[in-house]
């Protein structure tokens, strides 16, 4: 049997089948004949073997199925609740570290941020000073206004900021902080996105001043309207012209201009629950157009109709694989 890296993605169909077997194993009338059938299934292909190993690891760490999933195992196979539980279980097997921490990440709603948007949601806020913040998908901020400053802390995701003048006697500065630095608005409109290891800033109107508090030897940077830069906690990247579509997401659109399909898929995945994988054979396919981010199924359909691509759906559309047509 060929050996594959243990951390390589597992075939979603095998994960779905493993989830079904795991739920069936929890039924009180699971027979010896069914156990033999399970062993034959798990040994019939490398992907099924890996999927079942993942399922067994989850089961051993959790001491059995979580109660919410175990109850669904008692339902008829056609029951919508059971089908939803299967999709959830297969998702846990696919992407999360095996253990209670990963499961709690899926089930917990005890978010600690002051304001948060869900996956696929855009949320608009008006702050106490009249400034407006729009949260992009899966984003979170904290807000701290005091006598010295008006501070928005971007914890994750992306925001559009439209500042308002401060009418207080202190003329408090409007600041946005990220893990990498601090941005001071100079009467402006701009977007800020938290990325792995760096922050992306695009200024749409006015100007902003950026500081890197972790390295006082680096002079602050002024970024003007129509400019963009990325910065880490130690250095500023090059200041370049801002992408004209930097705020297209606020209008519910995802813009592509000769963009690699793999990069487009990575952006689209931010806006949908579930997963989209791109076959490496078409990763460099260039696409252009305007696509709705609120209806990812429609967007995928547009891709299939326009380019030599097929979309294979698993887990009731929760997992989609794009392949050459």
Protein Blocks (a to p, Z undefined) as FASTA:
>chain_A
ZZddfkbccdfklmmmmmmmmmmmmpmklcfklmmmmmmmmmmpfklmmmmmmmmmmmmm
nopacfklmmmmmpcfklmklmmmmmmmmmmmmmpccdjklmmmmmpccdfbfbdcdehi
acddddfkopacdddehiaddddddfkbccdddfbhcddddddddfbfnlpacddddfkb
ccddehiaddddddehiacdddfbhcdddddfklmkbccddddehiacdddfkbccdddd
ddfklmmmmnopacdehiafklmmmmmmmmpgcdddddfklmmpcceddddfklmmlmmm
mmmmmmccddddeehhlaccdddZZ
